[in-house]
Amino acid sequence: MLMPGRLEQVFDVATAEDNSRLASVGGDKLVFYWDVATGNIIRKFRGHELRVNTCKFAGEGSSVIVSGSYDKTVRIFDCRRAPQH
């Protein structure tokens, strides 16, 4: 799968339990949440101050993405919540 929209190197990729969704993290400080079937970005999560080096799905139905960054933080992003504008 190509990852259009990623402007920096990808450091980690995780798949949801049912393999329908994917998360990717990298040097752009973002967590990308993807639909595997379409290849479209569902959402981009922000919050890290430095590059993000790891991610994993967790929770019932892979409902959250946990990410770790070189900024020495771990963040939990709820995939069920609507994006805030």
C-alpha positions as CSV (number, residue, x, y, z in Angstrom):
1,M,0.0,0.0,0.0
2,L,1.3,3.4,-0.9
3,M,1.0,6.0,1.8
4,P,0.2,9.3,0.0
5,G,0.0,12.3,2.4
6,R,3.0,11.2,4.5
7,L,5.7,13.8,4.1
8,E,8.3,12.1,6.2
9,Q,9.7,8.7,6.7
10,V,7.3,6.0,8.2
11,F,8.7,4.4,11.3
12,D,5.9,2.0,12.3
13,V,2.7,0.5,11.0
14,A,-0.1,-1.3,12.9
15,T,-3.2,-3.1,11.8
16,A,-6.5,-3.4,13.5
17,E,-7.8,-6.7,14.8
18,D,-10.0,-7.3,11.7
19,N,-7.3,-5.9,9.3
20,S,-9.7,-3.3,7.9
21,R,-7.8,-0.3,9.3
22,L,-4.2,0.6,9.6
23,A,-2.2,3.2,11.6
24,S,1.1,4.6,10.5
25,V,3.5,7.0,12.3
26,G,6.7,8.8,11.3
27,G,8.9,11.8,11.2
28,D,6.0,14.3,10.6
29,K,4.8,14.0,14.3
30,L,1.4,12.6,13.1
31,V,-0.5,9.4,13.5
32,F,-2.3,8.5,10.3
33,Y,-5.5,6.3,10.5
34,W,-6.2,4.5,7.2
35,D,-9.0,2.5,5.6
36,V,-7.2,-0.6,4.1
37,A,-9.9,-1.4,1.5
38,T,-9.9,2.1,-0.1
39,G,-6.4,3.3,0.9
40,N,-7.9,6.5,2.1
41,I,-6.9,8.4,5.2
42,I,-9.7,8.3,7.7
43,R,-8.1,10.8,10.1
44,K,-4.8,12.3,11.2
45,F,-4.1,12.6,14.9
46,R,-1.9,15.4,16.2
47,G,-0.3,15.9,19.6
48,H,3.3,14.8,19.6
49,E,6.1,17.4,19.6
50,L,8.7,15.2,18.0
51,R,8.7,12.3,15.5
52,V,6.5,9.3,16.4
53,N,8.3,6.0,16.5
54,T,5.7,3.4,17.4
55,C,2.0,2.7,17.3
56,K,-0.4,-0.1,18.2
57,F,-4.2,-0.6,18.2
58,A,-5.8,-1.4,21.5
59,G,-9.2,-1.6,23.2
60,E,-12.4,-3.4,22.2
61,G,-12.6,-3.6,18.5
62,S,-9.3,-1.9,18.1
63,S,-11.0,1.3,19.1
64,V,-7.9,3.3,20.1
65,I,-4.4,3.9,18.8
66,V,-1.6,4.1,21.3
67,S,1.5,5.9,20.0
68,G,4.9,6.6,21.4
69,S,7.2,9.5,20.4
70,Y,10.8,10.7,20.8
71,D,9.2,13.6,22.8
72,K,9.0,11.0,25.7
73,T,5.2,10.8,25.6
74,V,2.7,8.1,25.0
75,R,-0.7,9.3,23.5
76,I,-4.0,7.5,23.2
77,F,-6.2,8.4,20.3
78,D,-9.9,7.4,20.3
79,C,-10.8,6.3,16.8
80,R,-14.5,6.4,17.6
81,R,-14.6,10.2,18.3
82,A,-15.4,12.6,15.6
83,P,-12.6,15.0,14.6
84,Q,-12.6,18.4,16.4
85,H,-12.2,21.3,14.1
